[in-house]
Amino acid sequence: MGAKISQTRVVLVDDHPLLRQGIARMIETEKGMVVCGEAENTSKAIEVIEKQKPDVVLLDVSLNGASGIELLKNLKVRFPKMLVLVLSMHDETIFAQRALRAGAAGYIMKHEAPEKILGALKKVLKGEIYLSEKLGARMLNQLVGGKPSTGSPVEELSDRELEVFGLIGRGFGTRPIAEKLHLSVKTVESHRAHIKDKLNLKSGNELVHHAIQWVQSESIG
């Protein structure tokens, strides 16, 4: 009997069951790849990854309002050698650099064709970084010119501030945000104050209005 060919083991972390199903089907058609686990939230993701020890995790950047970036940081502390490819509907100009800083091996938008997602998976498995051509060019310009090429002040927010900002835009108040993110109310209030300063907003109402507009523009994108 010949030696058994080892398969690349993939875990999918996304809070949309239909999307997970579609991606799983796509991966299973690829020779040498198998989906060994799925999760729809942070706690289940850690449990599945701990048990399955995959080669690569395909991770959504937002999981039912919680931050995939925070989960990514957690995963890289627990499993430093594990590869993570972020798959997201969110604007890559805001989120991709954050994902890379947190330890992702690549960032790809959900609207990309299935073969592109498979190509991105193969690339990170070879030890390379995957970014879209557009984002790669933008980051290179930023490196050379020392300036970001988009003027969005939202880029100035820290990862946690961006998470709080997104939840404000989805209609969460201070206490529900604190409970959702396991933070104190005082800490969330501090984040809100910093966000207002960075975005040059005068009041809480202005902050809520701005956050709602941003979340809606993200959903459209």
C-alpha positions in Angstrom: 0.0 0.0 0.0 1.2 3.5 -0.9 1.7 6.2 1.8 -1.4 8.1 2.6 -1.3 11.6 1.1 -1.8 14.2 3.8 -4.6 16.7 3.2 -4.6 20.4 4.0 -7.1 20.9 6.8 -9.2 24.0 6.8 -11.5 25.5 9.5 -14.2 28.0 8.4 -15.2 30.7 10.8 -18.2 32.8 9.6 -21.6 33.6 11.1 -23.5 33.0 7.8 -24.3 29.2 7.5 -25.1 29.4 3.7 -21.8 31.1 3.0 -19.9 28.5 5.1 -21.8 25.8 3.1 -20.8 27.3 -0.2 -17.1 27.8 0.7 -17.0 24.3 2.2 -18.3 22.8 -1.1 -15.8 24.8 -3.1 -12.9 23.6 -0.9 -14.0 20.0 -0.9 -13.8 19.9 -4.7 -10.2 20.8 -4.5 -7.8 17.8 -4.4 -5.8 17.7 -1.3 -8.0 20.0 0.8 -10.6 19.2 3.4 -12.8 21.2 5.7 -12.3 19.7 9.1 -14.4 22.1 11.1 -16.8 25.1 11.1 -17.7 27.8 13.7 -20.1 30.7 13.8 -18.7 32.6 16.8 -15.6 33.3 18.7 -16.0 30.7 21.5 -16.9 27.9 19.1 -14.0 28.9 16.8 -11.5 28.5 19.6 -13.0 25.2 20.6 -13.0 23.8 17.1 -9.5 25.0 16.3 -8.2 23.6 19.6 -9.7 20.2 18.7 -9.0 20.0 15.0 -5.5 21.7 14.8 -6.1 22.9 11.2 -3.4 24.0 8.7 -5.3 27.2 7.9 -8.3 29.1 9.2 -10.6 31.1 6.8 -11.9 33.8 9.1 -14.6 36.4 8.7 -13.6 39.8 10.1 -17.0 40.4 11.9 -18.8 37.6 13.7 -22.4 38.6 14.7 -21.1 42.1 15.7 -18.0 40.8 17.5 -14.6 41.4 16.1 -12.8 38.8 14.0 -9.6 40.9 14.5 -9.7 40.3 18.2 -10.3 36.6 17.6 -7.4 36.6 15.2 -5.1 38.2 17.8 -6.2 35.5 20.3 -5.6 32.7 17.9 -2.1 33.9 17.0 -1.2 33.9 20.7 -2.6 30.4 21.2 -1.4 28.9 17.9 1.4 31.2 16.6 2.3 29.0 13.6 -1.3 28.6 12.3 -2.2 30.3 9.1 -5.2 32.6 9.0 -6.8 34.0 5.8 -9.3 36.8 6.4 -12.4 36.7 4.2 -14.6 39.7 4.5 -17.2 42.0 3.0 -15.7 44.9 4.8 -13.6 47.6 3.0 -10.1 46.3 2.6 -8.6 49.9 2.9 -9.9 50.0 6.5 -9.5 46.4 7.7 -6.8 44.6 5.7 -3.8 46.3 7.4 -5.4 45.7 10.8 -5.7 42.0 9.9 -2.1 41.8 8.7 -0.9 43.6 11.9 -2.9 41.1 14.0 -1.2 38.2 12.3 -3.3 37.3 9.2 -1.5 35.8 6.2 -3.9 37.5 3.8 -7.1 39.4 3.2 -9.7 38.7 0.5 -13.1 40.2 -0.2 -16.2 37.9 -0.1 -17.4 39.1 -3.5 -14.3 37.6 -5.2 -14.8 34.6 -7.5 -14.4 31.2 -5.9 -11.2 30.4 -7.8 -9.7 33.6 -6.4 -10.5 32.5 -2.8 -8.9 29.1 -3.6 -5.9 30.8 -5.1 -5.6 33.0 -2.0 -5.7 29.9 0.2 -3.0 28.2 -1.9 -0.8 31.3 -1.7 -0.9 31.6 2.1 -0.2 27.8 2.4 3.0 28.4 0.4 4.1 30.9 3.0 3.2 34.0 1.0 1.0 36.9 1.9 -2.2 37.4 -0.1 -3.6 40.8 -0.9 -5.6 42.2 -3.8 -3.5 43.9 -6.5 -5.3 47.2 -5.7 -4.5 46.9 -2.0 -0.9 45.7 -2.6 -0.3 48.8 -4.8 -1.9 51.1 -2.2 0.3 49.7 0.7 3.4 50.0 -1.5 2.6 53.7 -2.2 2.0 54.3 1.4 5.3 52.7 2.3 7.2 54.8 -0.3 5.3 58.0 0.2 4.7 57.7 3.9 1.1 58.8 3.6 -2.1 56.8 3.4 -3.9 57.2 0.1 -7.4 57.5 1.5 -8.4 60.4 3.7 -10.8 58.5 5.9 -10.4 59.5 9.6 -11.9 56.1 10.5 -8.4 54.7 9.7 -7.0 56.5 12.7 -9.2 54.5 15.1 -7.6 51.6 17.1 -8.9 48.1 16.5 -11.0 48.2 19.7 -12.3 51.7 18.9 -13.3 50.6 15.4 -15.1 47.6 17.0 -17.0 50.0 19.4 -17.8 52.4 16.6 -19.3 49.6 14.5 -21.5 48.4 17.4 -22.7 52.0 18.0 -23.6 52.1 14.3 -25.6 48.9 14.7 -27.7 50.5 17.5 -26.0 49.2 20.6 -25.8 51.5 23.6 -22.9 51.8 26.0 -24.0 49.1 28.5 -24.8 46.5 25.8 -21.5 47.2 24.1 -19.7 46.7 27.4 -21.5 43.3 27.9 -20.9 42.2 24.4 -17.1 43.0 24.5 -16.7 42.0 28.2 -15.5 45.5 29.1 -16.5 47.9 31.8 -19.0 50.7 31.1 -16.3 53.2 32.0 -13.9 51.7 29.4 -16.6 51.9 26.7 -17.3 55.5 27.6 -13.5 56.2 27.3 -13.5 54.6 23.9 -16.5 56.7 22.8 -14.7 59.9 24.0 -11.5 58.9 22.0 -13.6 58.2 18.9 -15.3 61.5 19.1 -11.9 63.3 19.4 -10.4 61.4 16.5 -13.4 61.9 14.2 -13.8 65.5 15.4 -17.4 65.0 16.5 -19.0 67.4 18.9 -21.7 65.3 20.6 -22.9 61.7 21.4 -25.8 62.2 18.9 -23.3 63.2 16.2 -21.2 60.1 17.0 -24.3 57.8 16.7 -25.3 59.4 13.4 -21.8 59.1 12.0 -21.5 55.5 13.1 -24.8 54.5 11.5 -23.8 56.2 8.2 -20.5 54.3 8.3 -22.1 50.9 9.0 -24.6 51.4 6.2 -21.9 52.4 3.7 -19.9 49.3 4.8 -23.0 47.1 4.2 -23.5 48.5 0.8 -19.8 48.0 0.0 
